[in-house]
Amino acid sequence: MELTDQVALITGGTAGIGLEAARLFVREGATVIISGRNAERGAAAVADIGDGPGSVRFVAADLADLQSVGALAEQAGPVDILVNNAAAFPVATTVDQSIAAFQQMFDTNVRGTFFLTAAVAPAMLAKGAGSIVNVTTMAASMGVPGASGYSATKAALASFTRTWAAEFSPSGVRVNSVAPGPTITEGVLVEWGDGVAELGKGLPLRRTAEPTEIAEAILFLASPRSSYVTGSTLAVDGGATAI
Ligand SMILES: NC(=O)c1ccc[n+]([C@@H]2O[C@H](COP(=O)([O-])OP(=O)(O)OC[C@H]3O[C@@H](n4cnc5c(N)ncnc54)[C@H](OP(=O)(O)O)[C@@H]3O)[C@@H](O)[C@H]2O)c1
């Protein structure tokens, strides 16, 4: 097992990619904390994952609310692995973008993620070890119609990845990103509907991803297997950004 004795916090670990990452981490022996806003969904995810060899518990938190972000860091306690996965991704073309949805994206994906990391990192730095994995998107480095605000939030996260790698890696804390392509999750189907399958058809691999295919990349970057990798972005996008 690759994550024995490791404590991991996975934001948005109650559905989609985060849920599959939590499942893999528990299988690898980690003590996992998953977060999300909806407590019922959290309880269902904990029951679905089950215990063994590691364990999983849920902490309710809204990343768009800074008080809630602080409380999450406190309730999680010191962690060895932080997966910044929770995000808002409402679809809107630039001319149709509502201010409220724009704000929700930046509050959740940028501000919440930034201050959660700032709260969690000191314990890793004091320990001299840790791994932070940011979940971005292929759209952070491509023009995808309807995703301008969202893509910009993830481009900010890609920038954080580089800066945090520069700031934290000298103290033994690695920071990397996984940049997924279109992946079939509950959330993306609600927001993008059939559009996500269409996006998949245009890729070199000619299909969308399963959440577990993204989770495997998160596990790789979180685990000691990637011990000499920091500041990098692993594209898990069916070849989207290669063409
Ligand atoms: N699916 C794709 O095609 C795709 C492609 C590229 C990148 N990504 C990225 O992959 C990550 C996961 O996406 P997904 O498709 O797995 O999403 P998902 O199925 O919609 O799950 C999102 C998770 O985040 C939580 N969440 C959402 N807003 C939150 C908030 N304000 N505070 C706390 N938790 C929040 C949700 O729980 P609650 O709703 O209960 O809060 C849920 O656990 C995101 O960062 C997304 O941008 C996804």
The ligand as an SDF file (V2000), in Angstrom:
LIG
                    3D

 48 52  0  0  0  0  0  0  0  0999 V2000
  -15.8760   16.4820  -14.7970 N   0  0  0  0  0  0  0  0  0  0  0  0
  -15.1250   17.0790  -15.7190 C   0  0  0  0  0  0  0  0  0  0  0  0
  -15.3500   16.9640  -16.9480 O   0  0  0  0  0  0  0  0  0  0  0  0
  -13.9430   17.8990  -15.3000 C   0  0  0  0  0  0  0  0  0  0  0  0
  -13.0380   18.3170  -16.2840 C   0  0  0  0  0  0  0  0  0  0  0  0
  -11.9470   19.0740  -15.9140 C   0  0  0  0  0  0  0  0  0  0  0  0
  -11.7630   19.4180  -14.5860 C   0  0  0  0  0  0  0  0  0  0  0  0
  -12.6650   19.0180  -13.6600 N   0  0  0  0  0  0  0  0  0  0  0  0
  -12.4240   19.4160  -12.2710 C   0  0  0  0  0  0  0  0  0  0  0  0
  -12.4680   18.2720  -11.4500 O   0  0  0  0  0  0  0  0  0  0  0  0
  -12.9370   18.6310  -10.1480 C   0  0  0  0  0  0  0  0  0  0  0  0
  -14.0740   17.7090   -9.7550 C   0  0  0  0  0  0  0  0  0  0  0  0
  -15.1080   17.8080  -10.7250 O   0  0  0  0  0  0  0  0  0  0  0  0
  -16.3010   16.7600  -10.7680 P   0  0  0  0  0  0  0  0  0  0  0  0
  -16.7930   16.7360  -12.1680 O   0  0  0  0  0  0  0  0  0  0  0  0
  -15.8930   15.5170  -10.0830 O   0  0  0  0  0  0  0  0  0  0  0  0
  -17.4030   17.5390   -9.8930 O   0  0  0  0  0  0  0  0  0  0  0  0
  -18.7400   17.0420   -9.1860 P   0  0  0  0  0  0  0  0  0  0  0  0
  -19.0780   15.6490   -9.5830 O   0  0  0  0  0  0  0  0  0  0  0  0
  -19.7490   18.1260   -9.4060 O   0  0  0  0  0  0  0  0  0  0  0  0
  -18.3270   17.0670   -7.6590 O   0  0  0  0  0  0  0  0  0  0  0  0
  -17.9620   18.2900   -7.0810 C   0  0  0  0  0  0  0  0  0  0  0  0
  -17.5960   18.1040   -5.6350 C   0  0  0  0  0  0  0  0  0  0  0  0
  -17.2160   19.3610   -5.1010 O   0  0  0  0  0  0  0  0  0  0  0  0
  -18.0840   19.7290   -4.0280 C   0  0  0  0  0  0  0  0  0  0  0  0
  -18.2830   21.1780   -4.0690 N   0  0  0  0  0  0  0  0  0  0  0  0
  -18.7750   21.9260   -5.0650 C   0  0  0  0  0  0  0  0  0  0  0  0
  -18.8270   23.2220   -4.7070 N   0  0  0  0  0  0  0  0  0  0  0  0
  -18.3420   23.3020   -3.4410 C   0  0  0  0  0  0  0  0  0  0  0  0
  -18.1550   24.3420   -2.5110 C   0  0  0  0  0  0  0  0  0  0  0  0
  -18.5090   25.6090   -2.7700 N   0  0  0  0  0  0  0  0  0  0  0  0
  -17.6420   24.0560   -1.3110 N   0  0  0  0  0  0  0  0  0  0  0  0
  -17.3000   22.7820   -0.9960 C   0  0  0  0  0  0  0  0  0  0  0  0
  -17.4590   21.7440   -1.8220 N   0  0  0  0  0  0  0  0  0  0  0  0
  -17.9770   22.0010   -3.0280 C   0  0  0  0  0  0  0  0  0  0  0  0
  -19.3420   18.9120   -4.2630 C   0  0  0  0  0  0  0  0  0  0  0  0
  -20.0890   18.6580   -3.0940 O   0  0  0  0  0  0  0  0  0  0  0  0
  -21.3290   19.6300   -2.6430 P   0  0  0  0  0  0  0  0  0  0  0  0
  -22.0980   19.9580   -3.8900 O   0  0  0  0  0  0  0  0  0  0  0  0
  -22.1000   18.8400   -1.6370 O   0  0  0  0  0  0  0  0  0  0  0  0
  -20.6840   20.8260   -2.0320 O   0  0  0  0  0  0  0  0  0  0  0  0
  -18.7550   17.6170   -4.7900 C   0  0  0  0  0  0  0  0  0  0  0  0
  -18.2500   16.8390   -3.7350 O   0  0  0  0  0  0  0  0  0  0  0  0
  -13.3130   20.1040  -10.2270 C   0  0  0  0  0  0  0  0  0  0  0  0
  -12.2310   20.8650   -9.7620 O   0  0  0  0  0  0  0  0  0  0  0  0
  -13.4970   20.3460  -11.7130 C   0  0  0  0  0  0  0  0  0  0  0  0
  -13.2610   21.6840  -12.0670 O   0  0  0  0  0  0  0  0  0  0  0  0
  -13.7460   18.2660  -13.9720 C   0  0  0  0  0  0  0  0  0  0  0  0
  1  2  1  0
  2  3  2  0
  2  4  1  0
  4  5  1  0
  4 48  2  0
  5  6  2  0
  6  7  1  0
  7  8  2  0
  8  9  1  0
  8 48  1  0
  9 10  1  0
  9 46  1  0
 10 11  1  0
 11 12  1  0
 11 44  1  0
 12 13  1  0
 13 14  1  0
 14 15  2  0
 14 16  1  0
 14 17  1  0
 17 18  1  0
 18 19  2  0
 18 20  1  0
 18 21  1  0
 21 22  1  0
 22 23  1  0
 23 24  1  0
 23 42  1  0
 24 25  1  0
 25 26  1  0
 25 36  1  0
 26 27  1  0
 26 35  1  0
 27 28  2  0
 28 29  1  0
 29 30  1  0
 29 35  2  0
 30 31  1  0
 30 32  2  0
 32 33  1  0
 33 34  2  0
 34 35  1  0
 36 37  1  0
 36 42  1  0
 37 38  1  0
 38 39  2  0
 38 40  1  0
 38 41  1  0
 42 43  1  0
 44 45  1  0
 44 46  1  0
 46 47  1  0
M  CHG  2   8   1  16  -1
M  END
$$$$
